[in-house]
Amino acid sequence: MLRHEFRPGRLVAGAFFTLAGVIYVGDAGGAWETPWFVVIPVVMAGLFLAGATGVVARSIRRRRGPSRATARASTGTSTTPP
């Protein structure tokens, strides 16, 4: 099974977009009253934190060097027997 690279910035952005959706669903369902402009700071804060998380994660990856999967892909070697 091929594994994908973990991107924590996308996880943070997804969490904040989910929070924005929950805010709107709660307002639509009558659980609470939310002004229309409340979601804008939530989404902007989420995008900012996702960008900061992505920069930190990328700097950590660069410091560690290339992973084995990246090194194999760049050399063209395969792990499966012919």
Residue pairs with C-beta under 8 A, 6 or more apart in sequence:
3 69
7 54
7 57
8 53
8 54
8 57
9 50
9 51
9 53
9 54
9 57
10 50
10 54
11 53
12 46
12 49
12 50
12 53
13 46
13 47
13 50
15 46
16 42
16 43
16 45
16 46
16 47
16 49
16 50
17 43
17 46
19 42
19 46
20 39
20 42
20 43
20 46
23 34
23 38
23 39
23 42
24 34
24 39
26 32
26 34
27 33
27 34
61 67
66 74
72 78
72 79
